[in-house]
Amino acid sequence: MSPTDLTAQLEGIVSATAPDAIPALLGALEQAEAKAWARLTIPPQPPKRETSEKLLTPAEALAAIGGAPTRSLKWLYACTRGKPFRRNLSRKVIRFEERGLRAWLAARAANR
């Protein structure tokens, strides 16, 4: 709908409104104006990440990818640093998204 069409509709609504209902109409227009300004000034929020993903401990992650004997926890920590599926919950607590870890490992194997 174009601004000209909206203006024409608003003028029609104002003309058809009874004088005693105009204060309520002005209040509704103020609310609509506030919502419009909010849409202009507040950036859209990025979609939330799915939180139902299973998080694995480092030992579980190593077992899930078949770590021993060629892979160790040290290898897992070093190779996954900065990856999006690795979650550093604190300085000493690290978790891995199972699906992301498996996809990363499959991509590594495909590149070899």
N, CA, C and O of each residue as an XYZ file, in Angstrom:
448
protein
N       0.850     -1.171      0.000
C       0.000      0.000      0.000
C       0.897      1.236      0.000
O       1.865      1.312      0.757
N       0.569      2.193     -0.849
C       1.408      3.386     -0.972
C       1.048      4.403      0.111
O      -0.045      4.351      0.677
N       1.971      5.331      0.401
C       1.676      6.378      1.393
C       0.464      7.227      1.009
O      -0.274      7.682      1.883
N       0.259      7.439     -0.273
C      -0.898      8.231     -0.718
C      -2.202      7.512     -0.386
O      -3.164      8.134      0.065
N      -2.227      6.198     -0.612
C      -3.417      5.408     -0.275
C      -3.683      5.434      1.225
O      -4.827      5.569      1.657
N      -2.619      5.303      2.016
C      -2.778      5.331      3.476
C      -3.299      6.674      3.949
O      -4.164      6.739      4.823
N      -2.776      7.746      3.373
C      -3.228      9.090      3.755
C      -4.705      9.272      3.422
O      -5.464      9.830      4.215
N      -5.103      8.800      2.251
C      -6.519      8.912      1.862
C      -7.401      8.116      2.816
O      -8.472      8.584      3.203
N      -6.965      6.919      3.197
C      -7.752      6.114      4.142
C      -7.843      6.788      5.500
O      -8.907      6.807      6.119
N      -6.725      7.343      5.965
C      -6.742      8.026      7.267
C      -7.671      9.232      7.241
O      -8.406      9.467      8.201
N      -7.647     10.006      6.144
C      -8.541     11.167      6.036
C      -9.997     10.723      6.047
O     -10.850     11.395      6.625
N     -10.279      9.595      5.409
C     -11.637      9.064      5.425
C     -12.061      8.626      6.817
O     -13.201      8.846      7.227
N     -11.138      8.003      7.542
C     -11.447      7.568      8.907
C     -11.698      8.764      9.809
O     -12.628      8.750     10.616
N     -10.868      9.807      9.677
C     -11.028     11.005     10.508
C     -12.356     11.682     10.190
O     -13.053     12.133     11.099
N     -12.712     11.759      8.911
C     -13.975     12.397      8.513
C     -15.179     11.623      9.035
O     -16.190     12.224      9.396
N     -15.081     10.297      9.078
C     -16.214      9.473      9.494
C     -16.306      9.316     11.010
O     -17.306      8.802     11.510
N     -15.287      9.746     11.750
C     -15.274      9.570     13.200
C     -16.115     10.641     13.871
O     -16.034     11.821     13.533
N     -16.921     10.211     14.824
C     -17.739     11.150     15.599
C     -16.832     12.026     16.459
O     -15.792     11.569     16.932
N     -17.224     13.286     16.664
C     -16.367     14.204     17.433
C     -16.002     13.697     18.831
O     -14.897     13.962     19.303
N     -16.894     12.982     19.496
C     -16.574     12.499     20.845
C     -15.604     11.304     20.814
O     -15.045     10.959     21.855
N     -15.388     10.665     19.655
C     -14.471      9.533     19.537
C     -13.094      9.954     19.017
O     -12.191      9.124     18.917
N     -12.932     11.234     18.688
C     -11.651     11.711     18.140
C     -10.499     11.551     19.145
O      -9.409     11.162     18.725
N     -10.676     11.827     20.452
C      -9.541     11.606     21.368
C      -9.043     10.160     21.364
O      -7.836      9.928     21.430
N      -9.952      9.185     21.288
C      -9.541      7.783     21.237
C      -8.811      7.499     19.929
O      -7.838      6.744     19.906
N      -9.283      8.104     18.840
C      -8.628      7.935     17.549
C      -7.219      8.510     17.582
O      -6.288      7.898     17.059
N      -7.055      9.676     18.191
C      -5.727     10.283     18.297
C      -4.787      9.396     19.123
O      -3.604      9.273     18.804
N      -5.315      8.787     20.175
C      -4.493      7.877     20.972
C      -4.041      6.669     20.162
O      -2.891      6.241     20.256
N      -4.958      6.124     19.363
C      -4.610      4.978     18.521
C      -3.577      5.370     17.470
O      -2.673      4.594     17.163
N      -3.714      6.577     16.920
C      -2.735      7.058     15.943
C      -1.360      7.249     16.577
O      -0.342      6.962     15.948
N      -1.324      7.725     17.801
C      -0.048      7.887     18.517
C       0.624      6.536     18.745
O       1.840      6.409     18.603
N      -0.170      5.532     19.098
C       0.390      4.194     19.285
C       0.943      3.647     17.975
O       2.019      3.049     17.953
N       0.211      3.850     16.890
C       0.678      3.379     15.582
C       1.959      4.112     15.180
O       2.877      3.507     14.625
N       2.017      5.412     15.460
C       3.228      6.181     15.142
C       4.422      5.672     15.939
O       5.520      5.553     15.396
N       4.223      5.374     17.211
C       5.311      4.857     18.046
C       5.814      3.513     17.520
O       7.020      3.268     17.498
N       4.900      2.648     17.100
C       5.300      1.353     16.547
C       6.073      1.524     15.242
O       7.040      0.807     14.984
N       5.636      2.485     14.418
C       6.333      2.733     13.156
C       7.750      3.245     13.411
O       8.692      2.804     12.753
N       7.911      4.171     14.359
C       9.254      4.672     14.697
C      10.123      3.560     15.262
O      11.319      3.500     14.978
N       9.536      2.690     16.053
C      10.308      1.576     16.615
C      10.804      0.654     15.505
O      11.937      0.174     15.561
N       9.977      0.403     14.505
C      10.408     -0.450     13.390
C      11.547      0.189     12.611
O      12.406     -0.511     12.074
N      11.557      1.524     12.548
C      12.626      2.221     11.821
C      13.937      2.245     12.597
O      15.013      2.184     12.001
N      13.856      2.333     13.916
C      15.064      2.553     14.710
C      15.648      1.293     15.335
O      16.847      1.258     15.612
N      14.851      0.268     15.564
C      15.348     -0.951     16.201
C      15.724     -1.946     15.116
O      14.872     -2.325     14.312
N      16.980     -2.378     15.074
C      17.374     -3.340     14.034
C      16.692     -4.679     14.274
O      16.413     -5.040     15.418
N      16.421     -5.418     13.199
C      15.798     -6.734     13.374
C      16.733     -7.687     14.120
O      17.950     -7.650     13.935
N      16.161     -8.520     14.947
C      16.940     -9.468     15.736
C      17.281    -10.682     14.886
O      16.445    -11.163     14.122
N      18.510    -11.182     15.017
C      18.851    -12.386     14.263
C      18.053    -13.576     14.800
O      17.680    -13.599     15.973
N      17.797    -14.548     13.951
C      17.042    -15.707     14.432
C      17.814    -16.441     15.519
O      19.040    -16.542     15.472
N      17.080    -16.946     16.487
C      17.723    -17.676     17.576
C      18.203    -19.023     17.083
O      17.561    -19.681     16.264
N      19.346    -19.411     17.605
C      19.890    -20.716     17.245
C      19.079    -21.808     17.936
O      18.577    -21.625     19.045
N      18.969    -22.905     17.280
C      18.243    -24.037     17.833
C      19.006    -24.566     19.045
O      20.191    -24.889     18.953
N      18.318    -24.649     20.175
C      18.983    -25.061     21.404
C      18.759    -26.533     21.731
O      19.234    -27.021     22.756
N      18.039    -27.239     20.866
C      17.774    -28.640     21.162
C      18.937    -29.542     20.748
O      18.866    -30.762     20.897
N      19.999    -28.942     20.230
C      21.173    -29.712     19.806
C      21.821    -30.383     21.011
O      21.957    -29.767     22.069
N      22.212    -31.619     20.856
C      22.859    -32.359     21.936
C      24.290    -31.877     22.066
O      25.046    -31.869     21.095
N      24.656    -31.473     23.276
C      26.018    -31.031     23.554
C      26.794    -32.169     24.193
O      26.332    -32.794     25.147
N      27.970    -32.429     23.658
C      28.813    -33.522     24.145
C      29.970    -32.983     24.962
O      30.498    -31.910     24.672
N      30.362    -33.729     25.981
C      31.582    -33.412     26.705
C      32.751    -33.767     25.789
O      32.560    -34.491     24.812
N      33.955    -33.277     26.081
C      35.096    -33.626     25.233
C      35.314    -35.140     25.123
O      35.619    -35.641     24.040
N      35.162    -35.861     26.217
C      35.346    -37.314     26.167
C      34.274    -37.968     25.297
O      34.577    -38.873     24.520
N      33.024    -37.518     25.421
C      31.949    -38.057     24.593
C      32.170    -37.722     23.116
O      31.914    -38.547     22.239
N      32.648    -36.497     22.851
C      32.914    -36.081     21.471
C      34.005    -36.949     20.859
O      33.899    -37.370     19.707
N      35.038    -37.212     21.620
C      36.147    -38.032     21.122
C      35.661    -39.457     20.838
O      36.039    -40.058     19.832
N      34.827    -39.988     21.726
C      34.286    -41.325     21.514
C      33.341    -41.348     20.308
O      33.306    -42.331     19.568
N      32.576    -40.269     20.110
C      31.618    -40.220     19.013
C      32.305    -40.182     17.653
O      31.769    -40.699     16.673
N      33.480    -39.577     17.584
C      34.181    -39.501     16.302
C      35.219    -40.597     16.151
O      35.964    -40.623     15.171
N      35.269    -41.493     17.110
C      36.226    -42.598     17.026
C      37.644    -42.119     17.229
O      38.506    -42.327     16.376
N      37.887    -41.484     18.347
C      39.152    -40.822     18.611
C      40.380    -41.694     18.726
O      41.380    -41.426     18.060
N      40.343    -42.696     19.522
C      41.560    -43.493     19.770
C      41.872    -44.349     18.557
O      40.930    -44.773     17.888
N      43.079    -44.625     18.235
C      44.326    -44.184     18.851
C      44.924    -42.939     18.196
O      45.885    -42.381     18.726
N      44.382    -42.481     17.047
C      45.035    -41.385     16.331
C      44.667    -40.009     16.843
O      45.393    -39.047     16.594
N      43.561    -39.894     17.549
C      43.114    -38.587     18.034
C      43.066    -38.595     19.554
O      42.722    -39.595     20.184
N      43.420    -37.450     20.120
C      43.415    -37.310     21.575
C      42.608    -36.066     21.942
O      42.186    -35.309     21.068
N      42.399    -35.865     23.242
C      41.712    -34.657     23.702
C      42.501    -33.417     23.293
O      41.914    -32.397     22.932
N      43.815    -33.501     23.348
C      44.653    -32.372     22.956
C      44.410    -32.024     21.485
O      44.309    -30.849     21.134
N      44.318    -33.045     20.626
C      44.027    -32.834     19.205
C      42.655    -32.185     19.036
O      42.493    -31.251     18.250
N      41.662    -32.693     19.785
C      40.298    -32.175     19.701
C      40.256    -30.702     20.086
O      39.640    -29.893     19.392
N      40.910    -30.352     21.192
C      40.936    -28.959     21.635
C      41.619    -28.062     20.612
O      41.123    -26.977     20.310
N      42.743    -28.501     20.083
C      43.522    -27.672     19.161
C      42.815    -27.488     17.820
O      42.791    -26.381     17.283
N      42.253    -28.537     17.286
C      41.668    -28.479     15.939
C      40.290    -27.838     15.898
O      39.841    -27.412     14.834
N      39.621    -27.763     17.018
C      38.270    -27.202     17.006
C      38.214    -25.781     17.552
O      37.132    -25.200     17.634
N      39.347    -25.212     17.926
C      39.359    -23.853     18.462
C      38.780    -22.889     17.421
O      39.232    -22.854     16.277
N      37.776    -22.110     17.833
C      37.155    -21.130     16.956
C      36.061    -21.664     16.051
O      35.466    -20.892     15.299
N      35.782    -22.931     16.096
C      34.743    -23.519     15.254
C      33.359    -23.212     15.843
O      33.219    -23.114     17.062
N      32.333    -23.060     14.987
C      31.014    -22.677     15.499
C      30.312    -23.750     16.322
O      29.404    -23.431     17.090
N      30.702    -24.994     16.184
C      30.052    -26.062     16.951
C      30.687    -26.259     18.321
O      30.168    -27.018     19.140
N      31.781    -25.599     18.574
C      32.452    -25.706     19.874
C      31.907    -24.611     20.787
O      31.874    -23.437     20.417
N      31.486    -25.006     21.966
C      30.934    -24.060     22.933
C      31.852    -23.978     24.137
O      31.996    -24.947     24.882
N      32.469    -22.831     24.327
C      33.290    -22.599     25.507
C      32.377    -22.016     26.585
O      32.151    -20.807     26.632
N      31.865    -22.874     27.434
C      30.943    -22.420     28.468
C      31.664    -21.637     29.552
O      31.091    -20.721     30.143
N      32.899    -21.984     29.813
C      33.770    -21.226     30.714
C      35.200    -21.571     30.325
O      35.433    -22.265     29.335
N      36.153    -21.083     31.106
C      37.550    -21.324     30.771
C      37.899    -22.809     30.765
O      38.742    -23.249     29.983
N      37.250    -23.579     31.635
C      37.574    -25.001     31.755
C      36.463    -25.943     31.304
O      36.623    -27.161     31.377
N      35.346    -25.400     30.841
C      34.215    -26.242     30.448
C      33.936    -26.018     28.965
O      33.536    -24.930     28.550
N      34.153    -27.057     28.184
C      33.940    -27.011     26.737
C      32.949    -28.097     26.364
O      33.015    -29.218     26.868
N      32.022    -27.748     25.468
C      31.060    -28.713     24.941
C      31.061    -28.606     23.422
O      31.455    -27.584     22.859
N      30.615    -29.675     22.768
C      30.599    -29.739     21.319
C      29.208    -30.128     20.841
O      28.596    -31.046     21.389
N      28.697    -29.427     19.809
C      27.440    -29.827     19.194
C      27.725    -31.062     18.354
O      28.601    -31.049     17.490
N      26.990    -32.111     18.610
C      27.266    -33.392     17.947
C      27.133    -33.295     16.430
O      28.007    -33.763     15.700
N      26.058    -32.698     15.957
C      25.827    -32.624     14.510
C      26.912    -31.786     13.821
O      27.411    -32.170     12.764
N      27.276    -30.653     14.412
C      28.310    -29.796     13.834
C      29.675    -30.469     13.823
O      30.427    -30.340     12.857
N      29.993    -31.184     14.891
C      31.265    -31.897     14.980
C      31.357    -32.965     13.897
O      32.386    -33.096     13.235
N      30.288    -33.722     13.720
C      30.299    -34.772     12.696
C      30.386    -34.178     11.287
O      31.089    -34.719     10.434
N      29.681    -33.073     11.036
C      29.728    -32.428      9.719
C      31.130    -31.892      9.437
O      31.629    -32.019      8.318
N      31.763    -31.299     10.438
C      33.118    -30.775     10.274
C      34.094    -31.905      9.971
O      34.955    -31.774      9.101
N      33.955    -33.014     10.691
C      34.852    -34.149     10.467
C      34.646    -34.752      9.076
O      35.609    -35.150      8.420
N      33.388    -34.819      8.628
C      33.110    -35.340      7.289
C      33.696    -34.422      6.214
O      34.205    -34.900      5.200
N      33.625    -33.127      6.429
C      34.189    -32.181      5.460
C      35.708    -32.299      5.425
O      36.315    -32.201      4.359
N      36.315    -32.507      6.572
C      37.782    -32.693      6.617
C      38.183    -33.950      5.856
O      39.169    -33.958      5.119
N      37.403    -35.013      6.046
C      37.728    -36.278      5.376
C      37.539    -36.146      3.853
O      38.289    -36.739      3.078
N      36.536    -35.367      3.435
C      36.278    -35.193      2.010
C      37.361    -34.366      1.331
O      37.596    -34.520      0.132
N      38.018    -33.497      2.079
C      39.059    -32.637      1.511
C      40.408    -33.351      1.407
O      41.335    -32.830      0.787
N      40.523    -34.500      1.987
C      41.816    -35.208      1.960
C      41.950    -36.063      0.762
O      42.973    -36.724      0.586
